[in-house]
Amino acid sequence: MASFLTGGTVVAVAHEDGVLMAADTVLNYGSTRRTDNYERIIPVGTHTLIGFTGDEADFKDSLYTLKSMHREARCHGTPPPSTREIHGFLATRNYSSRLEMDPIYNGYIIGGCEPGESPYIGVVDVRGTQFTASFFATGMGRHYALPVLREGWKPGISKDEAVALLLESLKTLAFNDAAAGSSFIICEATSDGTHIGPVQTLDLDWSSAAYKDSAVN
């Protein structure tokens, strides 16, 4: 089965009080832009954010399953899945689907900050590989955004510094990845809950592009 509408990079950074995640709002149909108003970071439960790269339909299916798990927990009066449990579930689901030769075409970043715990960032790729990190970027962001994150992140980074790091990563992607867009959202997960930020637009300056004056006359 081929992917149809796909989303690009999600970037996440852990800071002193929680986790910040950012992604553009673009969905592409192949190399054609289908929409620039789709939010690819979704709150699940009270303290968890999930951002996806890859097929939008596969993500909707995974999201439906997660919401069903939360409804079942409420009905039985049991605690809902934690951020760590959601991370493990998505990794197991991707891995099992791959073994059945019916892969889920999604990579995920799961970010959260449960009360009394440290900020948590979990990563899952299309093969079901899972790990945790203090910062990460999916998709083409592994090539373009990760170097920016490695250079700028430090233990105990403040929220303002983390926001600046995310913006620099998104700008780097917008300049280098044809599938990336200039409209984006920044979301946060803290011990107080999750917050989905408004859609914003990157301030991109192409005047310094090396090819600006290189056209053949």
N, C-alpha and C positions, 0 to 999 in steps of 0.2 A: 504494500500500500504506500502510495506517495504522499508526502506532505503537501498541503495546499497553502493555507494562510500560516505564516511563520513569523515569530518574533525574534529579535536579536538579543543583544547583550543585557544582562542584569549585573549591576555592580553593588557590592555590599561592604560596609566598613563597620567594625565594632569600635565604639568610643567609650568613654568612661562611664556613661550612664545608660547605654543601650546599644542598639544596632540601627544604622541608617542603610537604606536600600534605595537605589535609583535605577530607572530604566527609561528609555524613550517610549513614546506612545504609538510606535509604528508597527503595522502588520504588513507583510509583503506577500504577494502572490508570485512566486518565482523571483524575478528581478523587477517586478512591477509593484509599485506601492499601492496597496489596497486601501489603507486608512491610516491617518495620523492622529487618531483619537481613541486609542485602545489602551487601557491600563493593564499592565502585565504584572503588577504587584498587588496581591490580594491578601486581606487579613483573614486568618482562619482561627477561630476561637478568640480569646481575649488578649493573648500576649505574643502571637505568632504571625509573621508575614511570610508569604511564599511568592517568589518571583520565578518566572519561567522563560526559558529560551526554547525555540522550536515550534512544534505543531500546536496550533491553538485548540483544535478539536480534542487532541489527546489530553491537553491540560484541563479542558472542561470536564472530561470524563474523570480524571484524577480528583479534581476539585469536588465533583458530585459525590465521589466515594468518601472523601474526607468530611464533607458536611453531613453525610449519612452517619458516619462514626460519631460526630458530635451530637446529633439528634438522638442516637441510640444511648449515648452516655447520659444525656439529660433524662431520657425516659426511665432509665434504670437507676438514676440517682448516683451515678459513679462519676469520678473526676474525668473531664475531657482529656483527650490526648495532649501531652505536653509538646513543647517544641522539639525536644529530643526524640520523642516517640513518633512524631510526624516525619521527622528526618529519616528515621529507621524504616517507617512504613513505605515512604516513597522510594527509598533505595531498594527494598525488598520487592516492591511492585515492578520497578523497572528491570531488576535482575531476573525475576520470574518470567516476565513477558519476553525478555530476550531469549531465555532458555526454550521457550515455547515457539520460537521463530516468529513472534508477533510483537516486535519491539515497540515501546512507547517512545515516540520521537520528541522527548523533552529532557532538558537539563534543568535542574532546580537550584535555587539558593533559598534556604530556610533560615530565617532570622527571628530571634526572639530573646526575651529577657524575663524569665519567670521570677516572681517575687522571691527574694532571698538568694538568687543565683546570679552568676556572672553572665554578661551578654554572650549569646550563642549564635554562631553562624555555621550551618551545615550545608554541604554541597553534595549533589547527586548528578551523575552524568547519565547519558542514554543507556549505558551498559549496566547501570546499577552500582557503579563504583561510588563509595561514599567516604567523606572525610570532613573534618572540621577545620576552620581557619579563622584568623583574625580579620581577614579581608579576602575578597575574591571577586572575579569577574567571569561570566560564562561566555560561550560563543567566541566571536572574534575578539572580545574583550580580553581573552587569555593572552593574546598577542599584543594588543594595543593599550589596554587599560592596566593590566597587571604590572608592567614596568613603572607606571605612574604611581600605583598604590604601594609598591615595594619601596620606592624612593621617599614617599611622603608619610607613610604610616609609622607610628611609634607607640609604644605602650603608654596608656593613659592619655591618648589623644583626646582633645576636647571636641564637643559637638560642632562648634564653628569650624575647627580645623578639618573635621571629617567632611562637612558639607563642601568646603573648598576643594578637598581632594576628590570628592565625587564629581563636582563640576568640571574640574580639570580632566578627569577621566572621560566624561561624556563629550567634552570638546574634542579630545584626541580621537575618539571614535567617530564623531561627526565629520572630522576632517579626513579620516582614513578609510572608513567603512562605508561603502556605497549603500548598504542596507540600513544604516543608522539614520536617525532623524534629529531635528533640532528641538522638537517639543519633548518634554520629559516630566516625570514626577519624582519627588523624593519622599520616601515614607520612613517612619520611625517606629521601632518597637522598644518600649521600656517596661519596667516593672509596673507602671501605672496603666499600661495598655498600648494599643497601636494607634497610629495617626497616619492617614493618607493625605499627602500634600496636594495642592492644586497643580493643574497642568501649567508648566512654565515653558519659556522659550530661551534657548541658548543665545547668547550674544556672540555671534561668530564674525570674525574679521578676516575676510579673504584677501585683503589688500596686500598682505605680505606673502601670498602664495608665490612659490618660485617660478611657476609657469605663467604668471600674470602678463609679462611682457615678452613671452617667448613665442607668440604666435607668428606664423609665417606671413610676411607682408606680400 
